[in-house]
Amino acid sequence: MKRVLNSTTAFRTRPFRFDHRIVGPTVPLTDVQWMRIEPLLPDRMPVRGGRWRDHREVIDAIAFKFQTGTQWVHLPEKYGNWRGVYNRLRMWAIDGTWERVFTALMAQADADEDLDWAVSVDSTIAIVTPWAWNWTTPISALRT
């Protein structure tokens, strides 16, 4: 049986959901987003030293940094010391926390059918000039 795609089956329209806001400079994590992420994060008590800053504030700071493209040293004071935010980002990258969070969120979104998979293939052809080949043979020798 052949399935025909028309405008109603090709593009599904979904109602707007308030927990789909993009976290950034002026938009902190919502409570619904935080409830999804919190169980996936490590304990707030580090192996050494004192108690960590709240994970939610750190994630907001990381989102601010990457949304604005600002340098770490110019992170606003409301997020705390930039070194702490940077070190937490780096430690979570090393220990696989970000990968766990991303994988769990993708699996949940896929199960809820909130995720549209799109495949894009690029067939760009780049022509390289003889000057970019980095040959040791002079160009004049190639033209004979």
Z-matrix of the N, CA and C atoms (Angstrom, degrees):
N
C 1 1.440
C 2 1.515 1 108.81
N 3 1.284 2 115.45 1 129.24
C 4 1.449 3 121.47 2 -177.16
C 5 1.528 4 109.55 3 -88.42
N 6 1.319 5 115.84 4 132.03
C 7 1.458 6 119.71 5 179.28
C 8 1.518 7 109.19 6 -100.04
N 9 1.282 8 116.66 7 126.71
C 10 1.454 9 122.28 8 -179.10
C 11 1.525 10 108.23 9 -102.40
N 12 1.330 11 114.91 10 127.74
C 13 1.454 12 119.54 11 178.29
C 14 1.514 13 109.24 12 -93.75
N 15 1.277 14 115.46 13 127.63
C 16 1.456 15 119.59 14 173.77
C 17 1.525 16 108.28 15 -120.44
N 18 1.287 17 117.39 16 -173.11
C 19 1.460 18 120.20 17 -174.37
C 20 1.523 19 112.51 18 -65.01
N 21 1.316 20 118.90 19 -24.95
C 22 1.462 21 119.51 20 -179.13
C 23 1.519 22 112.20 21 -83.96
N 24 1.333 23 118.16 22 -28.95
C 25 1.461 24 119.12 23 179.98
C 26 1.515 25 112.25 24 -93.00
N 27 1.315 26 118.38 25 -24.38
C 28 1.466 27 120.41 26 -177.30
C 29 1.524 28 111.77 27 -75.34
N 30 1.313 29 117.19 28 -36.50
C 31 1.456 30 120.65 29 -177.53
C 32 1.519 31 109.54 30 -125.11
N 33 1.319 32 114.90 31 113.10
C 34 1.459 33 118.49 32 177.03
C 35 1.514 34 108.51 33 -87.30
N 36 1.287 35 116.67 34 138.55
C 37 1.458 36 120.05 35 174.57
C 38 1.513 37 107.65 36 -104.96
N 39 1.308 38 114.95 37 134.56
C 40 1.450 39 120.49 38 -179.72
C 41 1.517 40 109.22 39 -115.43
N 42 1.318 41 116.66 40 149.13
C 43 1.463 42 118.25 41 174.59
C 44 1.522 43 109.50 42 -67.86
N 45 1.316 44 116.00 43 151.15
C 46 1.462 45 121.02 44 179.96
C 47 1.515 46 109.50 45 -68.05
N 48 1.334 47 116.12 46 133.53
C 49 1.464 48 120.87 47 178.21
C 50 1.514 49 108.56 48 -113.84
N 51 1.310 50 115.49 49 133.99
C 52 1.457 51 120.27 50 -176.18
C 53 1.522 52 112.96 51 -72.83
N 54 1.333 53 119.25 52 -16.74
C 55 1.455 54 120.06 53 178.88
C 56 1.527 55 111.91 54 -87.73
N 57 1.331 56 117.90 55 7.74
C 58 1.461 57 121.76 56 178.95
C 59 1.522 58 112.60 57 -100.57
N 60 1.313 59 117.60 58 15.12
C 61 1.459 60 119.19 59 178.92
C 62 1.526 61 109.66 60 -68.17
N 63 1.308 62 115.55 61 149.09
C 64 1.455 63 120.77 62 178.95
C 65 1.519 64 108.25 63 -86.91
N 66 1.317 65 115.68 64 126.29
C 67 1.458 66 121.06 65 179.39
C 68 1.520 67 107.89 66 -73.29
N 69 1.301 68 116.73 67 136.74
C 70 1.458 69 119.26 68 -178.74
C 71 1.508 70 112.65 69 -169.36
N 72 1.328 71 116.82 70 -155.36
C 73 1.456 72 121.44 71 -173.31
C 74 1.526 73 114.36 72 -57.66
N 75 1.312 74 117.43 73 -38.61
C 76 1.462 75 119.28 74 -177.77
C 77 1.517 76 112.67 75 -112.10
N 78 1.329 77 118.24 76 -2.63
C 79 1.462 78 121.77 77 -176.67
C 80 1.526 79 109.56 78 -121.17
N 81 1.332 80 118.16 79 105.07
C 82 1.465 81 119.52 80 176.77
C 83 1.531 82 110.58 81 -77.31
N 84 1.324 83 115.81 82 174.19
C 85 1.457 84 120.70 83 177.00
C 86 1.530 85 110.02 84 -60.62
N 87 1.311 86 116.38 85 138.23
C 88 1.461 87 119.56 86 173.84
C 89 1.532 88 108.77 87 -80.68
N 90 1.318 89 116.29 88 166.49
C 91 1.467 90 119.94 89 179.19
C 92 1.530 91 111.37 90 -64.46
N 93 1.325 92 116.94 91 -36.83
C 94 1.470 93 120.46 92 179.05
C 95 1.531 94 110.04 93 -65.93
N 96 1.335 95 117.47 94 -44.47
C 97 1.467 96 120.69 95 177.85
C 98 1.525 97 110.46 96 -62.53
N 99 1.313 98 116.36 97 -41.66
C 100 1.467 99 120.32 98 -178.43
C 101 1.530 100 110.83 99 -65.95
N 102 1.338 101 118.09 100 -38.03
C 103 1.467 102 120.41 101 179.07
C 104 1.528 103 111.23 102 -64.49
N 105 1.325 104 117.56 103 -29.58
C 106 1.464 105 120.30 104 177.68
C 107 1.528 106 111.72 105 -75.48
N 108 1.327 107 117.00 106 -35.34
C 109 1.466 108 121.01 107 -173.80
C 110 1.526 109 112.71 108 -87.92
N 111 1.317 110 117.83 109 -36.41
C 112 1.468 111 121.55 110 -171.26
C 113 1.525 112 115.10 111 -53.23
N 114 1.345 113 120.51 112 -46.12
C 115 1.471 114 118.76 113 -178.65
C 116 1.530 115 113.73 114 -66.44
N 117 1.324 116 117.35 115 -16.18
C 118 1.468 117 120.74 116 -177.83
C 119 1.528 118 112.74 117 -88.03
N 120 1.323 119 117.26 118 -11.03
C 121 1.465 120 121.67 119 -177.04
C 122 1.519 121 110.72 120 -88.20
N 123 1.343 122 117.35 121 154.99
C 124 1.471 123 119.92 122 178.79
C 125 1.529 124 111.66 123 -70.29
N 126 1.324 125 115.61 124 170.38
C 127 1.467 126 122.13 125 177.19
C 128 1.512 127 111.39 126 -56.48
N 129 1.319 128 116.21 127 153.32
C 130 1.466 129 119.55 128 178.47
C 131 1.518 130 111.62 129 -83.14
N 132 1.313 131 118.78 130 -6.23
C 133 1.460 132 121.26 131 177.96
C 134 1.531 133 108.62 132 -96.35
N 135 1.326 134 118.14 133 107.17
C 136 1.465 135 119.64 134 -179.86
C 137 1.526 136 111.20 135 -70.24
N 138 1.337 137 115.31 136 168.02
C 139 1.458 138 120.57 137 -179.48
C 140 1.525 139 110.38 138 -63.63
N 141 1.318 140 116.11 139 -42.49
C 142 1.463 141 120.54 140 178.93
C 143 1.517 142 109.39 141 -124.62
N 144 1.300 143 116.51 142 157.20
C 145 1.454 144 120.64 143 174.88
C 146 1.514 145 112.62 144 86.05
N 147 1.314 146 115.02 145 -166.41
C 148 1.458 147 121.14 146 -176.50
C 149 1.514 148 112.46 147 -87.17
N 150 1.303 149 113.94 148 -164.55
C 151 1.453 150 121.26 149 -177.88
C 152 1.531 151 109.55 150 -76.49
N 153 1.342 152 116.60 151 141.12
C 154 1.459 153 121.45 152 179.11
C 155 1.516 154 111.21 153 -73.83
N 156 1.295 155 115.39 154 157.23
C 157 1.461 156 121.66 155 170.77
C 158 1.525 157 107.97 156 -65.21
N 159 1.316 158 117.35 157 154.88
C 160 1.457 159 122.38 158 -177.60
C 161 1.534 160 110.56 159 -55.02
N 162 1.331 161 115.91 160 131.44
C 163 1.470 162 120.69 161 -178.67
C 164 1.528 163 111.85 162 -59.55
N 165 1.314 164 116.65 163 -36.07
C 166 1.469 165 120.19 164 -177.31
C 167 1.526 166 110.66 165 -63.64
N 168 1.320 167 117.16 166 -41.42
C 169 1.466 168 121.03 167 177.85
C 170 1.517 169 111.04 168 -65.74
N 171 1.317 170 116.31 169 -37.78
C 172 1.470 171 120.42 170 -179.64
C 173 1.527 172 110.21 171 -67.73
N 174 1.323 173 117.75 172 -41.36
C 175 1.464 174 120.00 173 178.96
C 176 1.524 175 110.00 174 -65.74
N 177 1.333 176 117.29 175 -38.96
C 178 1.464 177 120.09 176 175.15
C 179 1.529 178 110.80 177 -61.40
N 180 1.332 179 116.95 178 -40.00
C 181 1.465 180 120.79 179 179.19
C 182 1.528 181 111.39 180 -65.99
N 183 1.321 182 116.75 181 -41.58
C 184 1.466 183 120.84 182 178.68
C 185 1.529 184 109.96 183 -64.71
N 186 1.330 185 116.63 184 -42.16
C 187 1.466 186 120.35 185 177.83
C 188 1.524 187 110.45 186 -63.03
N 189 1.340 188 117.28 187 -40.51
C 190 1.460 189 120.95 188 178.19
C 191 1.524 190 110.32 189 -61.04
N 192 1.319 191 116.27 190 -45.58
C 193 1.464 192 121.12 191 -177.21
C 194 1.528 193 110.82 192 -60.93
N 195 1.328 194 117.24 193 -46.37
C 196 1.455 195 119.65 194 -176.06
C 197 1.525 196 112.95 195 -79.07
N 198 1.322 197 118.37 196 -26.08
C 199 1.461 198 120.58 197 176.54
C 200 1.524 199 111.36 198 -73.09
N 201 1.331 200 116.33 199 -39.09
C 202 1.463 201 119.57 200 -176.65
C 203 1.517 202 112.42 201 -90.23
N 204 1.332 203 117.48 202 -23.27
C 205 1.459 204 120.50 203 -177.84
C 206 1.520 205 112.57 204 76.35
N 207 1.309 206 116.84 205 15.95
C 208 1.456 207 120.62 206 -179.13
C 209 1.526 208 111.10 207 -71.69
N 210 1.307 209 116.20 208 162.22
C 211 1.458 210 120.38 209 175.62
C 212 1.524 211 108.96 210 -77.06
N 213 1.329 212 115.66 211 155.87
C 214 1.459 213 119.74 212 -178.80
C 215 1.526 214 111.47 213 -58.23
N 216 1.316 215 117.28 214 -40.98
C 217 1.463 216 119.38 215 -176.31
C 218 1.518 217 112.45 216 -67.84
N 219 1.338 218 118.69 217 -16.36
C 220 1.457 219 121.98 218 -179.78
C 221 1.525 220 112.50 219 -99.71
N 222 1.329 221 116.71 220 15.88
C 223 1.455 222 120.70 221 176.29
C 224 1.529 223 108.60 222 -65.15
N 225 1.345 224 118.88 223 133.06
C 226 1.467 225 120.32 224 -178.09
C 227 1.530 226 112.58 225 -57.61
N 228 1.311 227 115.99 226 150.07
C 229 1.467 228 121.72 227 -176.55
C 230 1.522 229 112.67 228 -64.65
N 231 1.334 230 118.33 229 -23.57
C 232 1.465 231 120.02 230 -178.96
C 233 1.526 232 111.91 231 -63.61
N 234 1.342 233 117.32 232 -19.25
C 235 1.457 234 121.37 233 178.20
C 236 1.523 235 112.58 234 -91.61
N 237 1.302 236 117.80 235 -1.86
C 238 1.459 237 120.84 236 -179.84
C 239 1.521 238 111.30 237 90.03
N 240 1.313 239 114.67 238 -166.08
C 241 1.462 240 121.42 239 -178.24
C 242 1.534 241 109.98 240 -67.96
N 243 1.319 242 116.15 241 131.49
C 244 1.463 243 120.44 242 -177.49
C 245 1.519 244 111.59 243 -64.46
N 246 1.338 245 117.90 244 -29.64
C 247 1.470 246 120.73 245 -179.48
C 248 1.530 247 110.98 246 -65.17
N 249 1.322 248 116.20 247 -38.50
C 250 1.464 249 119.80 248 178.49
C 251 1.521 250 111.63 249 -65.64
N 252 1.314 251 116.69 250 -41.28
C 253 1.466 252 120.92 251 178.86
C 254 1.531 253 109.68 252 -65.98
N 255 1.313 254 116.32 253 -45.97
C 256 1.469 255 120.51 254 -179.87
C 257 1.530 256 110.86 255 -63.04
N 258 1.327 257 116.75 256 -44.41
C 259 1.468 258 119.65 257 -179.10
C 260 1.525 259 111.69 258 -64.23
N 261 1.325 260 117.19 259 -37.84
C 262 1.466 261 120.01 260 177.83
C 263 1.525 262 110.15 261 -66.27
N 264 1.320 263 117.33 262 -42.41
C 265 1.464 264 121.13 263 176.76
C 266 1.524 265 110.30 264 -58.33
N 267 1.317 266 116.19 265 -46.16
C 268 1.463 267 121.15 266 -178.70
C 269 1.528 268 111.46 267 -66.65
N 270 1.344 269 117.45 268 -44.43
C 271 1.471 270 120.24 269 -179.56
C 272 1.524 271 111.41 270 -63.61
N 273 1.335 272 116.52 271 -40.85
C 274 1.459 273 119.31 272 179.38
C 275 1.518 274 111.31 273 -68.90
N 276 1.316 275 117.80 274 -29.15
C 277 1.462 276 120.21 275 175.72
C 278 1.522 277 110.41 276 -70.09
N 279 1.323 278 116.51 277 -39.51
C 280 1.465 279 120.93 278 -177.92
C 281 1.524 280 111.26 279 -70.38
N 282 1.339 281 117.42 280 -43.69
C 283 1.466 282 119.48 281 -175.51
C 284 1.531 283 113.96 282 -85.06
N 285 1.335 284 117.87 283 0.66
C 286 1.453 285 121.20 284 174.83
C 287 1.519 286 115.21 285 87.82
N 288 1.327 287 117.84 286 10.66
C 289 1.469 288 120.53 287 -179.34
C 290 1.515 289 111.25 288 -62.79
N 291 1.334 290 117.39 289 -45.59
C 292 1.468 291 120.22 290 -178.26
C 293 1.521 292 110.59 291 -63.15
N 294 1.321 293 116.78 292 -37.80
C 295 1.459 294 120.33 293 179.39
C 296 1.530 295 110.52 294 -65.54
N 297 1.343 296 116.58 295 -41.78
C 298 1.468 297 120.32 296 177.66
C 299 1.528 298 111.32 297 -62.45
N 300 1.342 299 116.32 298 -44.51
C 301 1.458 300 120.62 299 -179.47
C 302 1.527 301 110.02 300 -63.52
N 303 1.316 302 116.78 301 -47.52
C 304 1.461 303 120.96 302 -178.91
C 305 1.522 304 111.48 303 -62.05
N 306 1.323 305 117.37 304 -44.98
C 307 1.459 306 121.32 305 -179.23
C 308 1.526 307 111.17 306 -63.39
N 309 1.336 308 116.73 307 -43.82
C 310 1.464 309 120.03 308 -179.53
C 311 1.526 310 111.33 309 -66.54
N 312 1.325 311 117.63 310 -41.27
C 313 1.463 312 120.34 311 179.62
C 314 1.529 313 111.51 312 -67.17
N 315 1.332 314 116.73 313 -38.48
C 316 1.463 315 120.15 314 177.99
C 317 1.533 316 110.61 315 -66.42
N 318 1.346 317 117.00 316 -41.27
C 319 1.460 318 120.56 317 179.43
C 320 1.522 319 110.50 318 -64.81
N 321 1.320 320 116.69 319 -41.60
C 322 1.458 321 120.20 320 179.42
C 323 1.529 322 111.33 321 -66.58
N 324 1.320 323 116.93 322 -42.78
C 325 1.469 324 120.33 323 178.68
C 326 1.520 325 111.41 324 -65.54
N 327 1.322 326 116.48 325 -37.21
C 328 1.462 327 120.27 326 178.57
C 329 1.530 328 110.41 327 -67.91
N 330 1.336 329 116.82 328 -40.17
C 331 1.464 330 120.73 329 178.77
C 332 1.528 331 111.40 330 -66.57
N 333 1.328 332 117.07 331 -35.76
C 334 1.464 333 121.59 332 178.87
C 335 1.525 334 112.38 333 -82.02
N 336 1.331 335 116.92 334 0.55
C 337 1.465 336 123.97 335 -176.51
C 338 1.526 337 111.76 336 57.56
N 339 1.323 338 115.74 337 35.83
C 340 1.461 339 121.83 338 176.12
C 341 1.519 340 111.39 339 -96.32
N 342 1.309 341 116.58 340 5.19
C 343 1.450 342 120.78 341 -173.41
C 344 1.518 343 109.08 342 -121.02
N 345 1.313 344 116.16 343 124.32
C 346 1.453 345 121.41 344 175.57
C 347 1.522 346 108.26 345 -104.05
N 348 1.316 347 116.11 346 118.16
C 349 1.453 348 120.30 347 179.55
C 350 1.519 349 108.37 348 -85.72
N 351 1.319 350 115.98 349 129.93
C 352 1.458 351 121.42 350 177.51
C 353 1.525 352 108.10 351 -126.93
N 354 1.290 353 116.06 352 134.36
C 355 1.459 354 121.75 353 178.43
C 356 1.517 355 107.88 354 -109.77
N 357 1.313 356 115.36 355 130.29
C 358 1.454 357 120.04 356 -179.21
C 359 1.525 358 108.54 357 -126.12
N 360 1.303 359 116.01 358 129.95
C 361 1.456 360 121.21 359 178.90
C 362 1.520 361 107.75 360 -117.18
N 363 1.313 362 115.77 361 128.27
C 364 1.457 363 120.96 362 -179.63
C 365 1.521 364 108.21 363 -107.50
N 366 1.306 365 116.65 364 126.88
C 367 1.461 366 119.97 365 -179.61
C 368 1.526 367 110.74 366 -115.77
N 369 1.311 368 115.77 367 40.34
C 370 1.457 369 120.27 368 179.63
C 371 1.523 370 109.74 369 -67.92
N 372 1.313 371 115.43 370 138.33
C 373 1.460 372 120.86 371 177.79
C 374 1.518 373 107.54 372 -112.29
N 375 1.315 374 115.62 373 127.99
C 376 1.457 375 120.32 374 178.63
C 377 1.525 376 108.18 375 -110.73
N 378 1.310 377 116.05 376 121.89
C 379 1.460 378 120.82 377 178.33
C 380 1.521 379 107.79 378 -92.89
N 381 1.312 380 115.21 379 126.44
C 382 1.455 381 120.56 380 -178.00
C 383 1.520 382 108.67 381 -98.82
N 384 1.313 383 116.01 382 129.22
C 385 1.458 384 120.88 383 178.31
C 386 1.523 385 109.62 384 -76.81
N 387 1.329 386 117.23 385 158.76
C 388 1.467 387 119.53 386 179.82
C 389 1.532 388 112.98 387 -59.16
N 390 1.325 389 117.84 388 -25.96
C 391 1.458 390 120.52 389 -179.20
C 392 1.532 391 110.84 390 -70.58
N 393 1.319 392 117.26 391 -22.55
C 394 1.462 393 120.92 392 -179.83
C 395 1.528 394 112.49 393 -89.77
N 396 1.329 395 117.68 394 -4.96
C 397 1.456 396 120.17 395 -178.17
C 398 1.517 397 112.81 396 -74.20
N 399 1.314 398 116.92 397 -19.64
C 400 1.462 399 122.55 398 -179.91
C 401 1.529 400 111.47 399 61.41
N 402 1.316 401 115.35 400 43.92
C 403 1.448 402 120.42 401 177.10
C 404 1.510 403 109.85 402 -85.04
N 405 1.300 404 115.49 403 155.31
C 406 1.467 405 119.66 404 174.76
C 407 1.522 406 110.88 405 -88.89
N 408 1.310 407 117.78 406 -14.13
C 409 1.472 408 121.21 407 178.92
C 410 1.528 409 108.97 408 -76.24
N 411 1.309 410 119.09 409 131.41
C 412 1.469 411 120.82 410 178.44
C 413 1.527 412 109.97 411 -63.89
N 414 1.329 413 116.19 412 149.85
C 415 1.460 414 123.03 413 -179.05
C 416 1.529 415 110.19 414 -61.84
N 417 1.340 416 117.64 415 -35.92
C 418 1.462 417 120.29 416 -179.14
C 419 1.513 418 111.50 417 -62.28
N 420 1.323 419 118.81 418 -31.02
C 421 1.465 420 122.30 419 178.37
C 422 1.530 421 110.21 420 -71.74
N 423 1.316 422 118.39 421 -27.39
C 424 1.460 423 121.22 422 -179.60
C 425 1.528 424 111.98 423 -74.57
N 426 1.334 425 117.88 424 -25.04
C 427 1.457 426 121.85 425 -174.61
C 428 1.526 427 112.99 426 -85.87
N 429 1.271 428 119.82 427 -2.71
C 430 1.463 429 120.79 428 -178.81
C 431 1.483 430 113.58 429 -85.67
